[in-house]
Amino acid sequence: MCIAAPAKILEIDDDTAVVDFGGVRQQVKLDLVEDVEKGKYVLVHSGYAIEVLTDEAAKESLEAWAGLLKVLDEEE
């Protein structure tokens, strides 16, 4: 199973971007996506942006992740 997480693009430098995963910043490669822009959300898997998300898809994905993290936190 693979898991891709949504992240907001903060900076773009050629084929690399700095993205934000809810406060955690990471560099990702942009080789697999087109039409990326600062401020947009992408799905990231294994250090690569694999899909540019629409605003609606980003919102839904972020809400799903928030729900999952809440459930995992309650299990501790």
Backbone torsions as a table, in degrees:
resi	resn	phi	psi	omega
1	MET	NA	139.0	175.2
2	CYS	-116.1	148.8	179.9
3	ILE	-125.2	129.3	175.6
4	ALA	-113.9	136.4	-177.5
5	ALA	-112.7	144.4	177.9
6	PRO	-77.0	142.2	178.5
7	ALA	-146.2	145.9	-179.8
8	LYS	-91.4	133.3	179.0
9	ILE	-76.8	123.6	179.6
10	LEU	-101.0	-38.6	-178.3
11	GLU	-144.2	149.3	175.8
12	ILE	-129.8	132.3	176.5
13	ASP	-137.8	99.7	-176.5
14	ASP	58.1	-113.7	-176.5
15	ASP	-103.0	21.3	179.8
16	THR	-131.4	146.4	177.4
17	ALA	-133.2	153.3	167.7
18	VAL	-99.4	125.3	-178.5
19	VAL	-120.4	162.4	-179.0
20	ASP	-118.8	121.5	173.4
21	PHE	-102.8	73.5	178.0
22	GLY	59.1	41.3	178.4
23	GLY	109.9	-16.2	177.2
24	VAL	-101.4	122.9	-179.1
25	ARG	-98.7	143.8	-179.4
26	GLN	-150.9	148.4	172.6
27	GLN	-85.9	137.9	176.5
28	VAL	-133.1	153.8	177.4
29	LYS	-85.9	145.1	-177.8
30	LEU	-110.5	13.8	-175.1
31	ASP	-60.0	-25.1	-173.0
32	LEU	-98.1	-1.3	-177.4
33	VAL	-127.7	158.8	177.2
34	GLU	-124.6	163.5	175.2
35	ASP	56.7	44.4	176.4
36	VAL	-87.3	146.8	-179.9
37	GLU	-140.7	148.8	173.9
38	LYS	-57.4	134.7	-179.8
39	GLY	96.2	-17.1	178.0
40	LYS	-81.5	163.2	176.5
41	TYR	-105.5	144.8	175.7
42	VAL	-130.4	155.4	169.9
43	LEU	-88.9	133.2	-177.2
44	VAL	-119.0	132.9	176.0
45	HIS	-139.4	126.3	176.9
46	SER	53.2	39.9	175.8
47	GLY	82.9	5.5	178.9
48	TYR	-121.5	136.2	168.9
49	ALA	-74.2	124.5	-176.2
50	ILE	-110.1	-12.5	179.0
51	GLU	-160.1	138.0	171.9
52	VAL	-88.7	127.8	-176.5
53	LEU	-93.9	145.5	169.0
54	THR	-71.2	164.5	178.4
55	ASP	-58.6	-41.2	-179.5
56	GLU	-66.7	-44.2	179.4
57	ALA	-64.8	-38.0	177.6
58	ALA	-62.5	-45.3	180.0
59	LYS	-60.5	-46.3	-180.0
60	GLU	-63.2	-42.8	-179.3
61	SER	-65.8	-43.2	178.6
62	LEU	-63.4	-38.9	177.8
63	GLU	-65.8	-40.2	179.0
64	ALA	-64.4	-43.6	177.7
65	TRP	-63.2	-41.3	179.1
66	ALA	-61.3	-41.2	178.1
67	GLY	-64.9	-42.0	178.8
68	LEU	-63.6	-45.9	180.0
69	LEU	-63.1	-35.3	178.1
70	LYS	-65.2	-44.9	179.1
71	VAL	-62.2	-45.0	179.9
72	LEU	-63.6	-36.7	179.6
73	ASP	-67.5	-36.8	180.0
74	GLU	-69.3	-25.5	-179.5
75	GLU	-75.0	-18.1	-177.7
76	GLU	-75.0	NA	NA
